[in-house]
């Protein structure tokens, strides 16, 4: 039998080729397009909780009753029958290493009303066999789960073909497979297949912030660096890996499907692309008109980087006198507020990071009045209720640490609803420094504009690529503009 066959027919053939559509039969495949003319975050996930969506965690099991996971709708362990068919038995052991519980906790934090199912295919050593992985995925696809989270992969090519077949089967049946890219630059599967949603990590704190990658095979980047995740014994740990970015996308997929259950995998992936948020402020403003617009709408912009000060001395008739880093400005304002009886509200970062920052600030400034604080992972009605609470408390200073451009968008949208609030200051990663989870560079490095190098040295995996891609463009933008020929042009 030849290896290649041409799929052509002569004009005399009476029968249509297989998989053909007869004339006048287009109405049989009419598509009910659920996508509106404009797809945005509010349409996609506004008010969604994941209710009615079944999410499978294909992993090491899930610890039942974990406070960060909630109840499980079902849990099985996968083994192989003598003929190789998958056998699913009730899982009485639960999670054997913590990894599956971590992933389930991330999904639950984003889509709290989604139904979580555990399908255990990994053992206590964070590993498993290829045949059991294939059997577990085959069983999960057969159950018709809406979303299958796969924070795992295999480098064994002999399993790749079957994984590809299973991924395509899931796609055609309407099941969303969300697969983690390998943490190392190696060939592995199934994340490289176009029929799955492939996920890598970004460094931001917001689990609802995700980026679409224009250069696959990794299609989306989600929070996966220094993440507080659920772990064995009802506790939590801080961990890094694409494994923990993947359930962010699974949770978001659950939110979308709970509002729009008829979306196909193709349509859901399109919605994720259209609602993604895609370095640093200058580089972003040069390529993102919306981000630039948000910054231009601000009442005051501080020069938070020493290179901006240096560039102003060369490019402007009115150079900036000094850098105003938010991490320094906070302490200056806190001392003044403590002396004058002014009040603070601290909004943003994760719950643990926010609490640690507030605790440290109270130790440093015992007489400072912090009227309230909250993490920033709020959406829809919960966010609007929090804005009403902040306005009722009427703080003199509201510190908003949601990251660019989320915090700028927050200020634009909700400032009209916070008439009792004094000054609103966007703060980037301020709470990370206040909590003690990150340290400042030595003064000499700050003065010569090398704080970025210090941060990269401390966190190379998280920051090296970011600065390699955004710093050159930012420097080009800073120094490519000519000083106006006379001061009247300013």
Phi, psi and omega per residue, in radians:
X1 nan 2.312 -3.113
X2 -1.151 2.718 3.139
X3 -1.350 -0.481 -3.096
X4 -2.262 2.345 3.121
X5 -2.219 2.343 3.063
X6 -1.389 2.311 -3.126
X7 -1.670 1.305 -3.136
X8 -2.283 2.804 3.132
X9 -2.472 2.773 3.102
X10 -1.464 2.847 -3.124
X11 -1.162 -0.345 -3.102
X12 -1.420 -0.252 -3.120
X13 -1.140 2.261 -3.096
X14 -1.492 -0.602 -3.095
X15 -1.469 2.488 3.070
X16 -1.266 2.627 3.028
X17 -1.065 2.715 3.051
X18 -1.019 2.626 3.134
X19 1.122 0.523 3.109
X20 -1.811 2.784 3.133
X21 -1.887 2.058 3.133
X22 -1.094 2.773 3.116
X23 -1.066 2.476 3.110
X24 1.114 0.390 -3.113
X25 -1.928 0.215 -3.080
X26 -1.086 -0.477 -3.121
X27 -1.150 -0.343 3.114
X28 -1.161 -0.443 -3.065
X29 -2.046 0.480 3.115
X30 -1.007 2.385 -3.083
X31 -1.847 2.240 3.028
X32 -1.526 1.719 -3.057
X33 -1.377 1.932 -3.101
X34 -1.498 -0.016 -3.070
X35 -1.490 2.297 3.107
X36 -1.340 3.076 3.126
X37 -1.111 -0.612 3.126
X38 -2.182 2.102 3.134
X39 -1.776 2.112 3.083
X40 -2.341 3.099 -3.077
X41 -1.050 -0.706 -3.088
X42 -1.122 -0.746 3.096
X43 -1.121 -0.705 -3.017
X44 -1.240 -0.864 -2.994
X45 -2.319 0.015 -3.105
X46 -0.983 2.119 3.126
X47 1.358 -0.001 -3.077
X48 -1.403 2.593 3.126
X49 -2.212 -0.094 -3.069
X50 1.595 0.033 -3.095
X51 -0.994 2.328 3.082
X52 1.489 -0.013 -3.115
X53 -1.804 2.289 -3.137
X54 -1.691 2.054 -3.121
X55 -1.981 2.160 3.119
X56 -1.718 2.266 3.042
X57 -1.759 1.726 -3.139
X58 -1.525 1.729 -2.903
X59 -2.844 -2.459 -3.068
X60 -1.653 0.225 -3.013
X61 1.701 2.990 3.133
X62 -2.338 2.339 3.130
X63 -1.229 2.022 -3.120
X64 -1.156 2.407 3.076
X65 1.375 0.132 3.120
X66 -1.118 2.292 -3.058
X67 -1.079 -0.422 3.136
X68 -1.596 -0.012 -3.117
X69 -1.974 -0.687 -3.078
X70 1.455 -3.042 -3.088
X71 -1.224 2.589 3.057
X72 -1.668 2.452 3.071
X73 -1.416 -0.279 3.133
X74 3.136 2.670 3.130
X75 -2.632 2.181 3.105
X76 -2.302 2.739 2.970
X77 -1.973 2.502 -3.043
X78 -1.814 2.317 3.000
X79 -2.356 3.129 -3.104
X80 -1.978 2.338 3.008
X81 -1.305 2.960 -3.118
X82 -1.049 -0.545 3.132
X83 -1.522 0.087 3.103
X84 1.593 -0.081 3.125
X85 -1.249 2.568 3.116
X86 -1.209 2.428 3.070
X87 -2.102 2.162 -3.135
X88 -1.902 2.021 3.075
X89 -1.958 2.662 3.091
X90 -0.972 2.288 -3.099
X91 -1.474 1.890 -3.137
X92 -1.704 -0.113 -3.108
X93 -1.674 -0.553 -3.108
X94 1.375 -2.707 -3.084
X95 -1.258 2.323 -3.094
X96 -1.736 -0.174 -3.133
X97 -2.530 -0.201 3.088
X98 1.864 -0.375 -3.018
X99 -1.119 -0.812 -3.138
X100 -1.134 -0.666 3.091
X101 -1.079 -0.715 3.108
X102 -1.034 -0.816 -3.122
X103 -1.141 -0.741 3.122
X104 -1.086 -0.680 3.123
X105 -1.098 -0.668 3.105
X106 -1.137 -0.800 3.114
X107 -1.027 -0.801 -3.108
X108 -1.105 -0.606 -3.131
X109 -1.182 -0.464 -3.113
X110 -1.660 -0.746 -3.129
X111 -2.131 1.333 -2.956
X112 -1.124 -0.349 -3.127
X113 -1.822 0.119 3.057
X114 -1.212 2.567 3.098
X115 -1.468 2.091 -3.088
X116 -1.716 2.294 3.080
X117 -2.143 2.351 3.109
X118 -1.799 2.228 3.039
X119 -2.143 1.839 -3.005
X120 -1.519 2.123 3.096
X121 -2.223 -0.094 -3.141
X122 -1.947 2.754 -3.134
X123 -1.826 -2.898 -3.039
X124 -1.195 -0.354 -3.100
X125 -1.649 0.445 -3.116
X126 1.041 0.483 -3.105
X127 -2.570 2.934 3.113
X128 -2.779 -3.083 -3.127
X129 -1.717 2.654 3.117
X130 -1.036 -0.817 3.141
X131 -1.036 -0.663 3.116
X132 -1.215 -0.672 3.067
X133 -1.030 -0.821 3.131
X134 -1.090 -0.739 -3.141
X135 -1.120 -0.716 3.138
X136 -1.136 -0.728 3.132
X137 -1.199 -0.708 3.117
X138 -1.056 -0.739 3.128
X139 -1.145 -0.748 -3.116
X140 -1.105 -0.727 3.130
X141 -1.123 -0.688 -3.141
X142 -1.135 -0.481 -3.134
X143 -1.320 -0.283 3.113
X144 1.345 0.531 3.064
X145 -1.035 2.616 3.109
X146 -1.288 -0.710 -3.119
X147 -2.357 2.369 3.031
X148 -2.094 2.045 3.113
X149 -1.571 2.121 -3.131
X150 -2.130 1.489 3.090
X151 -1.518 0.958 -3.082
X152 -2.817 2.888 3.086
X153 -2.814 2.966 3.072
X154 -2.229 2.509 3.083
X155 -1.657 -0.014 -3.081
X156 -1.399 1.997 -3.098
X157 -1.101 -0.513 -3.095
X158 -1.128 -0.334 3.106
X159 -1.661 -0.212 -3.054
X160 -1.062 -0.739 -3.093
X161 -1.115 -0.771 -3.142
X162 -1.189 -0.688 3.089
X163 -1.053 -0.715 3.127
X164 -1.083 -0.757 3.118
X165 -1.075 -0.754 -3.138
X166 -1.179 -0.681 3.122
X167 -1.102 -0.731 3.105
X168 -1.155 -0.690 3.106
X169 -1.053 -0.783 3.103
X170 -1.047 -0.761 -3.131
X171 -1.029 -0.827 -3.104
X172 -1.218 -0.454 3.118
X173 -1.518 -0.096 3.105
X174 1.606 0.222 3.080
X175 -1.622 2.307 3.139
X176 -1.538 2.024 3.021
X177 -1.674 2.147 3.114
X178 -1.975 1.995 -2.965
X179 -2.106 2.447 -3.102
X180 -1.455 2.298 2.978
X181 -1.180 2.616 3.118
X182 -1.106 2.543 3.109
X183 -1.269 -0.236 3.100
X184 -2.005 2.707 -3.114
X185 -1.352 1.189 -3.124
X186 -2.201 2.837 3.056
X187 -1.327 2.176 3.067
X188 -2.646 2.953 -3.015
X189 -2.422 2.662 0.254
X190 -1.748 0.128 -2.980
X191 -1.099 -0.353 -3.104
X192 -1.397 -0.102 -3.103
X193 -1.472 2.436 -3.082
X194 -1.254 -0.263 3.138
X195 -1.430 -0.011 3.067
X196 -1.994 2.903 2.969
X197 -1.654 1.970 -3.082
X198 -1.683 2.438 -2.943
X199 -2.318 2.341 2.952
X200 -2.078 -3.098 -3.025
X201 -1.804 2.595 2.847
X202 -2.113 3.014 -2.960
X203 -1.644 -0.167 -3.042
X204 -1.242 2.851 -3.063
X205 -1.531 -0.339 -3.000
X206 -1.409 2.047 3.128
X207 -1.225 -0.266 3.108
X208 -1.590 -0.051 3.132
X209 -1.617 2.103 3.104
X210 -2.444 2.644 -3.108
X211 -2.058 2.481 3.000
X212 -1.581 2.368 -3.114
X213 -1.691 2.076 3.136
X214 -1.285 -0.126 -3.112
X215 -2.191 1.334 3.114
X216 -1.036 2.981 0.539
X217 -1.442 -0.422 3.017
X218 -1.222 2.161 -3.054
X219 -1.686 -0.545 -3.090
X220 -2.390 2.578 3.026
X221 -2.023 2.300 3.135
X222 -2.358 3.017 -3.089
X223 -1.085 2.174 -3.140
X224 -2.694 0.233 -3.089
X225 -2.058 2.189 3.141
X226 0.937 0.970 -3.081
X227 -1.766 2.361 3.001
X228 -1.388 2.035 -3.087
X229 -2.186 2.675 3.067
X230 -1.097 2.596 3.139
X231 -2.545 3.126 -3.058
X232 -1.079 2.700 3.115
X233 1.333 0.334 3.133
X234 1.326 0.153 -3.085
X235 -1.810 -2.804 3.123
X236 -2.596 2.795 3.055
X237 -2.384 2.947 3.009
X238 -1.788 2.240 -3.033
X239 -2.490 2.824 3.119
X240 -2.289 2.430 3.064
X241 2.794 2.702 3.066
X242 -1.073 -0.389 3.094
X243 -0.974 -0.586 -3.040
X244 -1.666 -0.233 2.990
X245 -1.338 -0.624 -3.066
X246 -1.034 -0.813 3.118
X247 -1.166 -0.309 2.994
X248 -1.090 -0.807 3.128
X249 -1.200 -0.653 3.075
X250 -1.059 -0.755 3.110
X251 -1.112 -0.725 3.108
X252 -1.143 -0.676 3.080
X253 -1.071 -0.688 3.105
X254 -1.117 -0.701 3.099
X255 -1.067 -0.818 -3.121
X256 -1.074 -0.791 -3.099
X257 -1.205 -0.483 3.118
X258 -1.212 -0.475 3.064
X259 -1.563 -0.552 -3.024
X260 -2.331 1.261 -2.988
X261 -1.178 -0.272 -3.094
X262 -1.559 0.020 -3.138
X263 -1.132 2.381 3.000
X264 -1.407 2.879 3.068
X265 -0.955 -0.687 3.105
X266 -1.085 -0.806 -3.132
X267 -1.157 -0.697 3.134
X268 -1.116 -0.727 3.104
X269 -1.090 -0.655 3.093
X270 -1.105 -0.746 3.109
X271 -1.074 -0.746 3.107
X272 -1.068 -0.729 3.098
X273 -1.086 -0.784 -3.061
X274 -1.240 -0.367 -3.098
X275 -1.909 0.184 3.118
X276 -1.325 2.818 3.138
X277 -1.951 1.766 -3.136
X278 -2.053 nan nan
X279 nan -1.721 3.140
X280 -1.467 3.021 -2.885
X281 -1.062 -0.818 -3.113
X282 -1.078 -0.815 -3.132
X283 -1.084 -0.689 3.134
X284 -1.168 -0.782 -3.096
X285 -1.105 -0.504 -3.124
X286 -1.280 -0.376 -3.079
X287 -2.079 -0.201 -3.088
X288 -2.145 1.690 -3.116
X289 -0.971 -0.623 -3.126
X290 -1.145 -0.753 3.104
X291 -1.126 -0.750 3.101
X292 -1.049 -0.744 3.138
X293 -1.075 -0.715 3.141
X294 -1.096 -0.709 3.139
X295 -1.225 -0.703 -3.138
X296 -1.160 -0.406 3.133
X297 -1.383 -0.170 -3.107
X298 -1.202 2.587 3.093
X299 -1.270 -0.514 -3.108
X300 -2.640 2.354 3.078
X301 -2.067 2.157 3.105
X302 -1.612 2.531 3.046
X303 -1.451 1.697 -3.055
X304 -1.491 -0.109 -3.106
X305 -2.158 2.413 -3.136
X306 -1.071 -0.609 3.090
X307 -1.007 -0.561 3.089
X308 -1.104 -0.705 3.122
X309 -1.134 -0.797 3.138
X310 -1.072 -0.770 -3.130
X311 -1.129 -0.642 -3.121
X312 -1.128 -0.540 3.133
X313 -1.204 -0.473 -3.139
X314 -1.633 -0.532 -2.950
X315 -1.874 -0.144 -3.029
X316 -2.263 2.567 3.018
X317 -1.266 -0.303 -3.134
X318 -2.194 1.363 -3.055
X319 -1.141 2.666 3.091
X320 -1.183 2.298 -3.093
X321 -1.219 -0.545 -3.098
X322 -2.896 2.922 3.066
X323 -1.408 2.494 3.071
X324 -2.105 1.502 3.140
X325 -1.365 2.348 -3.125
X326 -1.029 -0.605 3.138
X327 -1.161 -0.431 3.033
X328 -1.535 -0.723 -3.103
X329 -1.038 -0.672 -3.117
X330 -0.978 -0.827 -3.089
X331 -1.190 -0.635 3.085
X332 -1.075 -0.824 -3.127
X333 -1.194 -0.645 -3.136
X334 -1.090 -0.728 3.119
X335 -1.116 -0.753 3.124
X336 -1.140 -0.760 -3.116
X337 -1.132 -0.677 3.122
X338 -1.081 -0.711 -3.117
X339 -1.274 -0.560 -3.045
X340 -1.753 -0.031 3.119
X341 1.359 0.399 3.114
X342 -1.407 2.798 -3.016
X343 -2.009 2.668 3.126
X344 -2.069 2.625 2.834
X345 -2.301 2.309 -3.079
X346 -1.993 1.973 -3.032
X347 -2.145 2.146 3.047
X348 2.367 3.118 -3.097
X349 1.141 -3.034 3.126
X350 -1.350 2.933 -3.124
X351 -1.066 -0.777 -3.130
X352 -1.187 -0.737 -3.127
X353 -1.148 -0.742 -3.138
X354 -1.108 -0.805 -3.128
X355 -1.096 -0.723 3.140
X356 -1.162 -0.680 3.114
X357 -1.114 -0.799 -3.141
X358 -1.098 -0.736 3.135
X359 -1.058 -0.756 3.140
X360 -1.195 -0.671 3.122
X361 -1.120 -0.694 3.122
X362 -1.152 -0.562 3.074
X363 -1.225 -0.706 -3.119
X364 -1.274 -0.611 -3.074
X365 -2.272 1.349 -3.012
X366 -1.089 -0.395 -3.127
X367 -1.703 0.060 3.119
X368 -1.341 2.333 -3.129
X369 -1.604 1.835 3.041
X370 -1.728 1.830 -3.007
X371 -1.379 -0.220 3.121
X372 3.116 2.869 3.077
X373 -2.758 2.726 -3.134
X374 -2.797 2.587 2.985
X375 -1.180 2.933 -3.041
X376 -1.806 0.157 -3.077
X377 -1.568 1.089 -3.130
X378 -2.160 2.539 3.141
X379 -2.461 2.801 3.003
X380 1.011 -2.315 -3.080
X381 -1.087 -0.625 -3.138
X382 -1.127 -0.671 3.118
X383 -1.208 -0.757 3.123
X384 -1.114 -0.648 3.081
X385 -1.126 -0.670 3.126
X386 -1.160 -0.687 3.095
X387 -1.084 -0.729 3.094
X388 -1.093 -0.684 3.116
X389 -1.115 -0.765 3.132
X390 -1.088 -0.768 -3.138
X391 -1.104 -0.675 3.126
X392 -1.158 -0.603 3.122
X393 -1.312 -0.359 3.037
X394 0.913 0.963 3.102
X395 -1.196 2.616 3.062
X396 -1.282 -0.554 3.135
X397 -2.323 2.175 3.054
X398 -1.928 2.028 3.124
X399 -1.701 2.083 -3.056
X400 -1.973 1.972 -3.086
X401 -2.071 1.419 -3.124
X402 -2.042 -0.066 -3.107
X403 1.486 2.689 3.118
X404 -1.398 2.366 -0.012
X405 -1.738 0.218 -3.059
X406 -1.058 -0.709 -3.081
X407 -1.226 -0.605 3.090
X408 -1.165 -0.702 3.102
X409 -1.138 -0.668 3.103
X410 -1.048 -0.824 -3.113
X411 -1.091 -0.761 -3.129
X412 -1.092 -0.753 -3.052
X413 -1.297 -0.683 -2.941
X414 -1.860 -0.109 3.102
X415 -0.971 -0.722 3.113
X416 -1.070 -0.358 -3.129
X417 -1.670 0.050 -3.107
X418 -2.157 0.995 -3.093
X419 -1.177 -0.364 -3.127
X420 -1.554 -0.077 -3.110
X421 -1.542 2.445 -3.135
X422 -1.346 -1.620 -3.109
X423 -1.786 2.311 3.039
X424 -1.897 2.096 -3.085
X425 -2.081 2.058 3.014
X426 -1.238 2.499 -2.866
X427 -2.318 -0.007 3.092
X428 0.955 -2.169 -3.111
X429 -1.650 0.405 -3.082
X430 -0.915 -0.798 -3.036
X431 -1.149 -0.448 3.082
X432 -1.122 -0.647 3.104
X433 -1.334 -0.683 3.138
X434 -1.160 -0.582 -3.136
X435 -1.316 -0.355 -3.104
X436 1.638 0.017 -3.126
X437 -1.303 -0.346 3.056
X438 -2.315 2.608 -3.097
X439 -1.977 2.631 3.095
X440 -1.359 2.756 3.073
X441 -1.298 2.747 3.032
X442 -0.990 2.675 -3.065
X443 -0.990 -0.666 -3.091
X444 -1.145 -0.564 3.101
X445 -1.287 -0.634 3.099
X446 -1.109 -0.709 -3.059
X447 -1.167 -0.573 -3.106
X448 -1.744 0.198 3.015
X449 1.393 0.475 -3.103
X450 -1.945 0.394 3.120
X451 -1.084 -0.572 3.109
X452 -1.073 -0.626 3.141
X453 -1.191 -0.643 3.094
X454 -1.109 -0.809 -3.141
X455 -1.115 -0.656 3.123
X456 -1.152 -0.661 3.121
X457 -1.118 -0.653 3.140
X458 -1.308 -0.619 -3.067
X459 -2.334 1.141 -3.059
X460 -1.067 -0.694 -3.105
X461 -1.159 -0.568 -3.079
X462 -1.460 -0.604 -2.926
X463 -1.989 -0.331 -3.021
X464 -1.013 -0.885 -3.107
X465 -1.147 -0.647 3.135
X466 -1.031 -0.844 -3.093
X467 -1.304 -0.531 3.092
X468 -1.134 -0.552 -3.086
X469 -1.627 -0.557 -3.067
X470 -1.718 -0.569 -3.110
X471 -1.060 -0.843 3.132
X472 -1.008 -0.751 -3.140
X473 -1.171 -0.699 3.124
X474 -1.105 -0.747 3.115
X475 -1.115 -0.706 3.095
X476 -1.046 -0.786 -3.125
X477 -1.139 -0.636 -3.123
X478 -1.179 -0.741 -2.968
X479 -1.813 -0.042 3.141
X480 -1.488 -0.324 3.111
X481 -1.402 2.457 3.140
X482 -1.578 2.581 3.044
X483 -1.122 2.347 3.096
X484 -0.948 2.531 -3.060
X485 -1.145 -0.456 3.052
X486 -2.614 2.861 -2.998
X487 -1.220 -0.373 -3.121
X488 -1.223 -0.225 3.117
X489 -1.401 -0.195 -3.031
X490 -1.454 nan nan
